[in-house]
Amino acid sequence: MDFETIISSFALDEQPCNVNVPVAWSQGRTVFGGLSAALMLKHMLSQLDDQNRKLISFNCNFIAPLIAAKPFTISTAILRNGKSVTQIETRIVQQDSVCLVSLACFAKQRPSQIRIDSQSKPKLINSNINSANTIQYKEGIFPAFVQHVDLNMQAGALPYSSAESTELHGWMKLKQAPTNIDTELYILALADSWPPTLLQLCDKPSPASTVSWYVEFLQPLEKTHLNWLGYEAITHQAKDGYSIEDAKIFSQSGALLALSRQTVAVFDS
């Protein structure tokens, strides 16, 4: 089941809604974080009554494991509907335990004399996207969800390779290209598909999990962005079992689409 089918297969306009994600979209025993975040965002969008308000930021805390192939519920509350900004909270609950909580900000455009264009220029813009650089899914080696995405590595290394670099650059897309979903859902799912950059520093398999994740979206986003996207990530600091990782997501033309920051816990001792 591809991403567009699975995210459209649930009654996400119901409040709350009941969901069950197949193991093929798992990350270990849990649901792939990018998919669970996208499901929460889709539920938010179904509760938003003003289509002129676009997603500005999405913050997600991963509180407890969300087990794949077991039912869970998604519920959403609009915290405030201001003149220009709407703040929304969504929760995922499984077996009476809160597993994920997200806060998102939607805003409509307003007249302003201030304009500052992005100064970020991707290093990937002249790199080739070829099959030789695309990670080949191997069952039991990679998380199950990787079978649904293409990750074309350009810089950095695979996890547990004792690398020295703290950066990871590459291209990413869904194997089955979506045709009728919000671009924000596509970006959100793919932005979590790469392994944390600090795992390439490990010399042996070591569990790691995202504790909190914050993504800012640069508007406007277009349907043409439902293709290869550039990803450039770096670990700024890792200490005492936690790291801070920043990433930028670009279009193929080099336009900056989103900024991502994660706090990652690693268990390598």
Sequence and secondary structure as in RCSB ss.txt:
>XXXX:A:sequence
MDFETIISSFALDEQPCNVNVPVAWSQGRTVFGGLSAALMLKHMLSQLDDQNRKLISFNCNFIAPLIAAKPFTIS
TAILRNGKSVTQIETRIVQQDSVCLVSLACFAKQRPSQIRIDSQSKPKLINSNINSANTIQYKEGIFPAFVQHVD
LNMQAGALPYSSAESTELHGWMKLKQAPTNIDTELYILALADSWPPTLLQLCDKPSPASTVSWYVEFLQPLEKTH
LNWLGYEAITHQAKDGYSIEDAKIFSQSGALLALSRQTVAVFDS
>XXXX:A:secstr
  HHHHHHSS TTSSSEEE   GGGEETTEE HHHHHHHHHHHHHHH   TT EEEEEEEEE S  BTTS EEEE
EEEEEE SSEEEEEEEEEETTEEEEEEEEEEE     S         TTTT    GGGB    BTTB GGGGGEE
EEEEES  TTS     EEEEEEEESS  SSS HHHHHHHHHTSS  GGGGG SS   EEEEEEEEEE S   GGG
SS EEEEEEEEEEETTEEEEEEEEE TT  EEEEEEEEEEE   
